[in-house]
Amino acid sequence: MYAGRYDYLVDGCFILGFVIVGWQFQIPAQSAPQHSRWAFTPSGNRFESSRANENNTNPSRSSSSSKHFSPSAPGLSPSPNQKSSNRPSELPPDWDEDPDYSIQAFADLPSSNFGVNQHIVINDEFKEALRQILWQFRAPIRYAFAYGSGVFPQTALKPSKPSALHPHPSPAISAVQGGSGKMIDFIFGVSYTQHWHSLNLQQHRNHYSSVGSLGSSLVSSIQDKWGAGVYFNPYVTVNGTLVKYGVVNLDTLCRDLSQWDTLYLAGRLQKPVKILRDDPRVRLANQVNLISAVRTALLLLPPKFTEQDLYKTVAGISYLGDPRMSLGAENLNKVGNIVKHQLPNFRRLYAPLIENLPNVSFQDPRCSSPSWVDDPGTDATLEQDMDPTKRGNMVRRLPKAFREKLYFRYQSKFQIPRLEFDRMMDQSNDEDPSRVRRKQGGVFEQRVAGDEQVSLNKEVSAVLTNIIKWPSYSQSLKGIVTSGVGRSWRYLKEKWEKNSEGRRREKVAASDNGPPQDKKRQAP
């Protein structure tokens, strides 16, 4: 609950200091990117029922969005290496060539089942309990997803005494969390930031720190202009459940998903989340985000690798430069824990995309089994084509903000004169509306992709860290103001305690397994 009167005094000081220094982290005003359509063939995973594509608003508040097309969902589809006559038609190889993010309806998406891989299956009662939380907000939520360990466990659940964290939780929430009681995290995508906060302040004033008393105009300015463009309200009780929700403008969300200008939300959506309300623009942008994550991971991986190698690389992207990792507020093994306990969900999310890439494929006979998708014990092998032309094309199709920063690093490394570099970039410019060009990598992109593996990993990681670091740090600074000192300290303290507990469990597990044996002594 609210941290008390002391927060009002301290928060006021933080607000003044924040306004003075916040300009350093201001998000540049950009128009929403112009997207186009593309799709994929959803094979190799189990998808949710057609309800996954509903707008999922309260029935008492119906709108035209309820008329959006909802594709039917297949059952267990063939594995990525299987071909089936009842599969949707193959997509053109350049489905992500020029996405149009101005679409308004699901019927405008390229195919009837486009993007259904994003809808991860969870327990029906738990899903309904999460939706009931959304219905407690009168302000319109266009897009919403729940994420984090409160929804997808990152450790093995063990029976425990019921926690008092949630005042009156739904039985479904208590059952899924195993009595441990974890705050549930949400992201709400909204169309008009100030209007949304104006309505929400009227209904839920107690969700906000003292910043809320200054009005929706300041709240929306703090959200949109500083950090990663998200406004969080943590430790609030909604429908008897302790939650944290972040509010983001849909344009900001789509821009990050398609261009990777902060990777703050794009990184969260690269891991399994539960989408509760969907939006066609966001679905399209997120599919671009997911395929971009695969391409980036492929640049960092050797010719042969396993599923876990791929998913750990993808899941680790968003933690590069994250201040929580350097401050000890996150378990250093968090990425491995996420993949280990969510392997089938990563498979559902990425296997259909992998199948549609021409330079990577599953090379494991176990993938032919219908049960492979849901088998957490299978760690399938993949192989990628290291042909310079194909890898150069991958570089050319990386998200704009990330790609440009990577180009400038390699301009310096290759010592290319600025005039020559500018001429080369102009020739490959495919964003000029007067020119129609395919995103094909040239000599420069092939040189980048052909760099020695250790060096390439270093350069790519440095660019990702540079993109993530400042938005994450400034978002953390903003959280002190928007959440209040008391709740911010509580959040950080719980993160430290959780990290310490994780380290303790790992030490116990290591001691139970005993010291590693000397392989040389075991040799005959």
C-alpha positions as CSV (number, residue, x, y, z in Angstrom):
1,M,0.0,0.0,0.0
2,Y,1.0,3.7,0.1
3,A,4.3,4.4,1.7
4,G,3.0,7.2,4.0
5,R,3.2,10.9,4.5
6,Y,7.0,10.8,4.4
7,D,6.8,9.8,0.7
8,Y,5.0,13.1,-0.2
9,L,7.9,15.2,1.2
10,V,10.7,13.1,-0.3
11,D,8.9,12.6,-3.6
12,G,8.6,16.4,-4.0
13,C,12.3,16.7,-3.7
14,F,12.8,14.0,-6.3
15,I,10.4,15.5,-8.7
16,L,12.2,18.8,-8.7
17,G,15.6,17.2,-9.2
18,F,14.2,14.8,-11.8
19,V,12.8,17.7,-13.9
20,I,16.2,19.4,-13.8
21,V,18.2,16.5,-14.9
22,G,15.6,14.5,-16.8
23,W,16.3,16.2,-20.1
24,Q,19.4,14.0,-20.5
25,F,17.2,11.0,-20.9
26,Q,14.4,12.5,-22.9
27,I,13.0,10.3,-25.6
28,P,13.1,12.1,-29.0
29,A,9.7,12.8,-30.4
30,Q,9.2,10.5,-33.3
31,S,6.3,9.6,-35.4
32,A,5.0,6.1,-35.3
33,P,6.9,4.0,-37.9
34,Q,5.2,3.0,-41.0
35,H,4.8,-0.7,-41.0
36,S,3.7,-3.2,-43.6
37,R,2.4,-6.7,-43.6
38,W,4.1,-10.0,-43.2
39,A,3.3,-13.4,-41.8
40,F,4.6,-16.8,-40.9
41,T,3.4,-20.4,-40.9
42,P,2.4,-21.4,-37.4
43,S,3.7,-25.0,-37.3
44,G,5.3,-26.9,-34.6
45,N,3.4,-25.6,-31.6
46,R,0.1,-25.8,-29.8
47,F,-2.0,-22.6,-30.1
48,E,-4.8,-21.3,-27.9
49,S,-8.4,-21.3,-29.0
50,S,-9.8,-18.6,-31.2
51,R,-10.4,-16.5,-28.1
52,A,-6.6,-15.7,-28.2
53,N,-7.4,-13.1,-30.9
54,E,-10.3,-11.4,-29.2
55,N,-9.9,-7.9,-27.9
56,N,-10.9,-9.4,-24.5
57,T,-12.7,-6.3,-23.2
58,N,-15.4,-6.4,-20.6
59,P,-18.6,-7.6,-22.4
60,S,-20.4,-4.6,-20.9
61,R,-18.1,-2.3,-22.9
62,S,-18.3,-3.7,-26.4
63,S,-16.9,-1.7,-29.2
64,S,-16.1,-2.0,-32.9
65,S,-12.9,-3.8,-31.9
66,S,-14.9,-6.9,-31.0
67,K,-15.6,-7.3,-34.8
68,H,-11.9,-7.9,-35.5
69,F,-11.2,-11.2,-37.2
70,S,-10.3,-14.0,-34.9
71,P,-8.5,-16.8,-36.7
72,S,-9.3,-20.3,-35.8
73,A,-6.6,-22.2,-34.0
74,P,-5.2,-25.5,-35.0
75,G,-4.5,-28.2,-32.5
76,L,-1.1,-29.7,-32.3
77,S,0.5,-28.7,-35.6
78,P,3.3,-30.6,-37.3
79,S,6.8,-30.1,-36.1
80,P,9.0,-27.6,-37.9
81,N,10.4,-30.3,-40.1
82,Q,7.1,-31.9,-41.1
83,K,5.0,-31.0,-44.1
84,S,1.3,-31.4,-43.9
85,S,-1.5,-30.9,-46.4
86,N,-3.7,-29.1,-43.9
87,R,-1.1,-26.5,-43.1
88,P,-1.6,-22.9,-44.2
89,S,0.0,-21.9,-47.5
90,E,3.7,-21.0,-47.4
91,L,4.5,-17.4,-47.0
92,P,6.6,-15.4,-49.4
93,P,10.2,-15.2,-48.4
94,D,10.1,-11.4,-48.0
95,W,7.1,-11.2,-45.7
96,D,8.9,-8.8,-43.4
97,E,10.2,-6.7,-46.3
98,D,8.2,-3.5,-45.7
99,P,5.7,-3.9,-42.8
100,D,2.7,-1.5,-42.6
101,Y,2.1,-0.6,-38.9
102,S,-0.9,1.6,-39.8
103,I,-3.3,-1.3,-40.0
104,Q,-6.4,-1.0,-37.8
105,A,-8.0,-4.5,-37.8
106,F,-6.9,-8.1,-37.5
107,A,-8.5,-8.8,-40.9
108,D,-5.7,-6.6,-42.4
109,L,-3.0,-9.0,-41.2
110,P,-1.4,-11.0,-44.0
111,S,-3.0,-14.4,-43.0
112,S,-5.8,-15.7,-40.8
113,N,-3.4,-17.2,-38.2
114,F,-0.8,-14.5,-38.4
115,G,1.0,-14.1,-35.1
116,V,-0.8,-16.7,-33.1
117,N,2.5,-18.0,-31.9
118,Q,2.6,-15.0,-29.6
119,H,-0.4,-16.4,-27.6
120,I,1.1,-18.7,-25.1
121,V,-1.3,-21.2,-23.6
122,I,-1.9,-21.0,-19.8
123,N,-4.5,-22.5,-17.5
124,D,-8.0,-21.2,-18.5
125,E,-9.0,-20.3,-14.9
126,F,-5.7,-18.4,-14.4
127,K,-6.2,-16.6,-17.7
128,E,-9.7,-15.5,-16.7
129,A,-8.5,-14.3,-13.3
130,L,-5.9,-12.1,-15.0
131,R,-8.5,-10.7,-17.4
132,Q,-10.8,-9.9,-14.4
133,I,-8.0,-7.7,-13.1
134,L,-8.1,-5.7,-16.4
135,W,-11.8,-5.2,-16.1
136,Q,-11.3,-3.2,-12.9
137,F,-9.9,-0.3,-15.0
138,R,-12.4,2.0,-16.6
139,A,-9.7,3.7,-18.6
140,P,-9.5,2.0,-22.0
141,I,-6.7,-0.6,-22.4
142,R,-6.0,-1.4,-26.0
143,Y,-3.2,-4.0,-25.5
144,A,-2.2,-5.8,-22.4
145,F,0.1,-8.7,-21.3
146,A,1.1,-10.3,-18.1
147,Y,4.7,-11.4,-17.6
148,G,7.4,-12.3,-15.1
149,S,7.7,-15.0,-12.5
150,G,4.3,-14.4,-11.1
151,V,2.8,-15.8,-14.4
152,F,5.6,-18.1,-15.7
153,P,7.6,-19.8,-13.0
154,Q,11.4,-19.4,-13.2
155,T,12.1,-22.1,-10.6
156,A,10.5,-25.5,-9.8
157,L,7.3,-24.9,-7.7
158,K,7.4,-26.5,-4.3
159,P,4.5,-26.8,-1.9
160,S,4.5,-24.0,0.6
161,K,2.3,-22.3,3.1
162,P,-0.2,-19.8,1.6
163,S,1.4,-16.4,1.4
164,A,-0.3,-13.2,2.7
165,L,1.1,-11.2,-0.2
166,H,-2.3,-11.1,-2.1
167,P,-5.1,-9.9,0.2
168,H,-7.9,-11.9,-1.5
169,P,-6.5,-13.7,-4.6
170,S,-8.5,-15.8,-7.0
171,P,-8.1,-19.5,-6.2
172,A,-6.7,-19.9,-9.7
173,I,-3.9,-17.4,-9.0
174,S,-3.1,-19.2,-5.7
175,A,-3.0,-22.6,-7.4
176,V,-0.7,-21.4,-10.2
177,Q,1.7,-19.7,-7.9
178,G,1.8,-22.7,-5.6
179,G,1.0,-20.7,-2.5
180,S,4.3,-18.7,-2.8
181,G,2.5,-15.5,-3.6
182,K,4.3,-13.3,-6.2
183,M,3.3,-9.9,-7.5
184,I,1.9,-10.1,-11.0
185,D,3.3,-7.7,-13.6
186,F,1.3,-6.2,-16.4
187,I,2.0,-3.8,-19.3
188,F,-1.0,-1.8,-20.6
189,G,-0.8,-0.3,-24.1
190,V,-3.0,2.8,-24.5
191,S,-3.8,5.2,-27.3
192,Y,-3.9,8.5,-25.5
193,T,-1.6,8.8,-22.5
194,Q,-2.9,11.9,-20.8
195,H,-6.6,10.9,-21.3
196,W,-5.8,7.4,-19.9
197,H,-4.1,8.8,-16.7
198,S,-6.9,11.4,-16.3
199,L,-9.5,8.6,-16.1
200,N,-7.3,6.3,-14.0
201,L,-6.5,9.1,-11.5
202,Q,-10.2,9.6,-10.9
203,Q,-10.8,5.9,-10.3
204,H,-7.5,4.8,-8.7
205,R,-5.8,7.8,-7.2
206,N,-4.2,5.5,-4.5
207,H,-2.2,3.7,-7.2
208,Y,-0.1,6.8,-7.8
209,S,2.6,8.5,-5.7
210,S,2.4,12.2,-4.9
211,V,3.1,12.9,-8.6
212,G,-0.5,12.0,-9.2
213,S,-1.6,15.1,-7.2
214,L,0.0,17.3,-9.9
215,G,-2.4,16.1,-12.6
216,S,-2.5,13.8,-15.6
217,S,-0.6,16.3,-17.8
218,L,2.6,16.0,-15.7
219,V,2.1,12.2,-15.3
220,S,1.8,11.7,-19.0
221,S,4.8,14.0,-19.7
222,I,7.0,12.0,-17.3
223,Q,5.8,8.8,-18.9
224,D,6.4,9.8,-22.6
225,K,9.4,12.0,-22.4
226,W,11.8,10.2,-20.0
227,G,13.2,6.8,-19.7
228,A,11.7,4.1,-21.9
229,G,8.3,5.7,-22.1
230,V,6.6,3.5,-19.4
231,Y,4.9,4.7,-16.2
232,F,4.8,2.0,-13.5
233,N,2.5,1.7,-10.5
234,P,3.8,-1.1,-8.3
235,Y,2.4,-2.8,-5.2
236,V,-1.2,-1.9,-5.8
237,T,-4.1,-4.3,-5.0
238,V,-6.6,-4.9,-7.8
239,N,-9.3,-7.5,-7.4
240,G,-7.7,-8.9,-4.3
241,T,-4.3,-9.4,-6.0
242,L,-1.1,-7.5,-5.6
243,V,0.0,-6.2,-9.0
244,K,2.4,-3.9,-10.8
245,Y,1.3,-2.3,-14.0
246,G,3.2,-0.2,-16.5
247,V,1.4,2.1,-19.0
248,V,2.9,2.8,-22.4
249,N,1.6,4.6,-25.5
250,L,1.0,2.2,-28.4
251,D,3.1,4.3,-30.7
252,T,6.1,4.0,-28.3
253,L,5.5,0.3,-28.0
254,C,5.4,-0.3,-31.7
255,R,8.5,1.8,-32.3
256,D,10.5,-0.1,-29.8
257,L,9.3,-3.5,-31.1
258,S,10.1,-2.6,-34.7
259,Q,13.3,-0.4,-34.4
260,W,14.8,-1.4,-31.0
261,D,15.3,2.1,-29.9
262,T,15.4,1.2,-26.2
263,L,14.7,-2.6,-26.1
264,Y,12.9,-2.0,-22.8
265,L,9.6,-3.5,-23.8
266,A,10.8,-5.3,-26.9
267,G,13.1,-7.4,-24.7
268,R,10.2,-8.3,-22.4
269,L,8.2,-9.5,-25.3
270,Q,11.1,-11.6,-26.6
271,K,10.3,-14.0,-23.7
272,P,7.1,-15.8,-23.1
273,V,4.3,-13.5,-21.9
274,K,0.5,-13.9,-21.7
275,I,-1.3,-11.5,-24.0
276,L,-4.7,-10.7,-22.5
277,R,-5.8,-8.0,-25.0
278,D,-4.4,-7.9,-28.5
279,D,-4.0,-5.2,-31.1
280,P,-3.2,-5.8,-34.8
281,R,-0.5,-3.1,-35.0
282,V,1.3,-4.5,-31.9
283,R,1.0,-8.1,-33.1
284,L,2.6,-7.1,-36.4
285,A,5.4,-5.1,-34.7
286,N,6.0,-7.9,-32.2
287,Q,6.4,-10.5,-34.9
288,V,9.1,-8.2,-36.4
289,N,10.7,-8.0,-32.9
290,L,10.7,-11.8,-32.5
291,I,12.2,-12.5,-35.9
292,S,14.8,-9.8,-35.3
293,A,15.8,-11.5,-32.0
294,V,16.3,-14.8,-33.8
295,R,18.5,-13.1,-36.5
296,T,20.6,-11.3,-33.8
297,A,21.0,-14.6,-31.9
298,L,22.1,-16.4,-35.1
299,L,24.9,-13.8,-35.6
300,L,26.2,-14.7,-32.1
301,L,26.0,-18.5,-32.5
302,P,28.2,-21.1,-34.2
303,P,27.1,-23.2,-37.1
304,K,25.6,-25.9,-34.9
305,F,23.9,-25.2,-31.6
306,T,21.0,-26.4,-29.5
307,E,17.6,-24.9,-28.7
308,Q,18.7,-23.9,-25.3
309,D,21.7,-22.1,-26.8
310,L,19.4,-20.2,-29.1
311,Y,16.7,-19.3,-26.5
312,K,19.3,-18.3,-23.8
313,T,20.9,-16.0,-26.4
314,V,17.6,-14.5,-27.2
315,A,16.5,-14.1,-23.6
316,G,19.8,-12.6,-22.6
317,I,19.5,-9.7,-25.1
318,S,17.4,-7.6,-22.8
319,Y,19.7,-8.0,-19.8
320,L,22.7,-6.5,-21.4
321,G,23.2,-3.1,-19.8
322,D,20.3,-3.7,-17.4
323,P,21.3,-1.9,-14.1
324,R,19.6,-4.5,-12.0
325,M,22.2,-7.0,-13.1
326,S,25.1,-4.8,-12.0
327,L,23.4,-3.7,-8.8
328,G,22.9,-7.3,-7.7
329,A,19.1,-7.0,-8.0
330,E,18.8,-9.9,-10.4
331,N,20.1,-13.5,-10.2
332,L,23.0,-13.8,-12.6
333,N,21.6,-17.2,-13.7
334,K,18.1,-15.7,-14.3
335,V,18.4,-16.2,-18.1
336,G,19.2,-19.9,-17.7
337,N,16.4,-20.4,-15.2
338,I,13.8,-18.7,-17.5
339,V,14.7,-20.9,-20.5
340,K,15.0,-24.1,-18.4
341,H,11.5,-23.8,-16.9
342,Q,9.9,-22.3,-20.0
343,L,11.5,-24.3,-22.8
344,P,8.2,-25.5,-24.4
345,N,6.9,-21.9,-24.4
346,F,10.0,-20.6,-26.1
347,R,9.5,-23.4,-28.6
348,R,5.9,-22.3,-29.3
349,L,7.1,-18.7,-29.7
350,Y,10.1,-19.2,-32.0
351,A,9.8,-22.6,-33.8
352,P,7.4,-21.3,-36.4
353,L,9.7,-18.4,-37.2
354,I,12.7,-20.6,-37.4
355,E,11.0,-22.7,-40.0
356,N,10.5,-19.7,-42.3
357,L,14.1,-18.5,-42.2
358,P,16.1,-19.9,-45.2
359,N,19.4,-20.2,-43.4
360,V,18.6,-22.2,-40.2
361,S,16.7,-25.5,-39.6
362,F,16.2,-28.1,-37.0
363,Q,18.5,-31.1,-37.5
364,D,17.2,-33.4,-34.9
365,P,15.0,-36.5,-35.5
366,R,13.2,-36.0,-32.2
367,C,11.4,-33.0,-33.8
368,S,9.4,-35.4,-35.9
369,S,7.6,-36.6,-32.8
370,P,4.2,-34.9,-32.2
371,S,5.1,-34.7,-28.5
372,W,8.3,-32.8,-29.1
373,V,6.7,-29.4,-28.7
374,D,5.6,-30.1,-25.1
375,D,8.6,-32.1,-24.1
376,P,10.9,-30.0,-21.7
377,G,13.4,-32.8,-21.7
378,T,14.3,-32.4,-25.4
379,D,17.0,-30.0,-26.4
380,A,16.9,-30.2,-30.2
381,T,19.9,-29.5,-32.4
382,L,19.9,-26.7,-35.0
383,E,22.2,-25.8,-37.8
384,Q,22.6,-22.5,-39.7
385,D,24.1,-21.7,-43.1
386,M,27.2,-19.6,-42.7
387,D,27.1,-18.4,-46.3
388,P,28.3,-14.7,-46.3
389,T,25.4,-13.6,-48.6
390,K,22.7,-15.0,-46.4
391,R,24.3,-13.7,-43.2
392,G,24.8,-10.3,-44.8
393,N,21.1,-10.3,-45.6
394,M,20.4,-11.0,-41.9
395,V,22.5,-8.0,-40.9
396,R,20.6,-5.8,-43.4
397,R,17.2,-6.8,-41.9
398,L,18.1,-6.0,-38.3
399,P,16.0,-3.3,-36.6
400,K,16.8,0.2,-37.7
401,A,18.2,1.7,-34.5
402,F,20.3,-1.4,-33.7
403,R,21.5,-1.7,-37.3
404,E,22.6,1.9,-37.6
405,K,24.6,1.7,-34.4
406,L,26.2,-1.5,-35.5
407,Y,27.2,0.0,-38.9
408,F,28.9,3.0,-37.2
409,R,30.9,0.7,-35.0
410,Y,32.1,-1.3,-38.0
411,Q,32.8,1.9,-40.0
412,S,35.3,2.8,-37.3
413,K,36.7,-0.7,-37.1
414,F,37.1,-1.1,-40.8
415,Q,38.4,2.5,-41.0
416,I,36.0,3.4,-43.8
417,P,36.2,7.2,-44.7
418,R,33.0,9.0,-43.8
419,L,32.2,10.2,-47.3
420,E,32.6,6.7,-48.7
421,F,30.5,5.3,-45.8
422,D,27.8,7.8,-46.4
423,R,27.7,7.0,-50.1
424,M,27.5,3.3,-49.3
425,M,24.7,3.8,-46.9
426,D,22.8,6.0,-49.4
427,Q,23.0,3.3,-52.0
428,S,21.5,0.8,-49.6
429,N,18.8,3.1,-48.3
430,D,15.5,1.3,-48.7
431,E,13.4,3.7,-46.7
432,D,13.2,6.4,-49.3
433,P,9.6,6.2,-50.6
434,S,10.7,7.2,-54.0
435,R,12.8,4.1,-54.3
436,V,11.7,0.5,-54.2
437,R,14.5,-1.8,-53.0
438,R,14.7,-5.1,-51.3
439,K,16.6,-5.4,-48.0
440,Q,19.6,-7.2,-49.4
441,G,23.0,-7.1,-47.7
442,G,25.9,-5.7,-49.7
443,V,29.6,-6.1,-49.4
444,F,29.7,-4.1,-46.1
445,E,27.0,-6.2,-44.5
446,Q,28.8,-9.4,-45.6
447,R,32.1,-8.1,-44.0
448,V,30.2,-7.4,-40.8
449,A,28.6,-10.9,-40.7
450,G,31.9,-12.5,-41.7
451,D,33.9,-10.9,-38.9
452,E,35.7,-13.3,-36.6
453,Q,33.1,-14.8,-34.2
454,V,34.6,-13.5,-30.9
455,S,35.0,-10.0,-32.4
456,L,31.4,-10.0,-33.9
457,N,30.0,-11.1,-30.5
458,K,31.8,-8.3,-28.8
459,E,30.6,-5.6,-31.2
460,V,27.0,-6.8,-31.2
461,S,26.9,-7.0,-27.4
462,A,28.4,-3.6,-27.1
463,V,25.7,-2.1,-29.4
464,L,22.9,-3.8,-27.5
465,T,24.4,-2.7,-24.2
466,N,24.5,0.9,-25.5
467,I,20.9,0.8,-26.6
468,I,19.6,-0.7,-23.3
469,K,21.8,1.0,-20.7
470,W,20.6,4.6,-20.6
471,P,16.9,4.0,-21.0
472,S,17.0,1.3,-18.3
473,Y,19.0,3.5,-15.9
474,S,16.7,6.5,-16.5
475,Q,13.6,4.4,-16.2
476,S,14.9,3.2,-12.8
477,L,15.5,6.8,-11.8
478,K,12.0,7.7,-12.9
479,G,10.6,4.8,-10.9
480,I,11.7,6.5,-7.6
481,V,9.5,9.5,-8.5
482,T,6.5,7.7,-10.1
483,S,6.4,4.9,-7.5
484,G,7.4,6.8,-4.4
485,V,10.5,6.2,-2.3
486,G,8.8,3.6,0.0
487,R,7.6,1.4,-2.8
488,S,10.8,1.8,-4.8
489,W,12.9,0.7,-1.8
490,R,10.5,-2.2,-1.2
491,Y,11.0,-3.3,-4.8
492,L,14.8,-3.1,-4.7
493,K,14.9,-4.9,-1.3
494,E,12.8,-7.8,-2.5
495,K,14.9,-8.1,-5.6
496,W,18.0,-8.3,-3.5
497,E,16.4,-10.9,-1.2
498,K,15.3,-12.9,-4.2
499,N,18.8,-12.8,-5.7
500,S,20.3,-14.0,-2.4
501,E,17.8,-16.8,-2.1
502,G,18.5,-17.9,-5.6
503,R,22.3,-17.9,-4.9
504,R,21.6,-19.9,-1.7
505,R,19.6,-22.6,-3.6
506,E,22.3,-22.9,-6.2
507,K,25.0,-23.5,-3.6
508,V,22.8,-26.1,-1.9
509,A,22.2,-27.8,-5.3
510,A,25.9,-27.7,-6.1
511,S,26.9,-29.2,-2.7
512,D,24.3,-31.9,-3.1
513,N,25.8,-32.9,-6.5
514,G,29.2,-33.1,-5.0
515,P,32.5,-31.8,-6.5
516,P,33.1,-32.4,-10.2
517,Q,34.9,-35.6,-10.8
518,D,38.2,-35.7,-12.5
519,K,37.6,-37.1,-15.9
520,K,41.3,-38.0,-16.4
521,R,41.2,-40.3,-13.4
522,Q,38.1,-42.0,-14.8
523,A,39.8,-42.9,-18.0
524,P,40.7,-46.6,-18.3
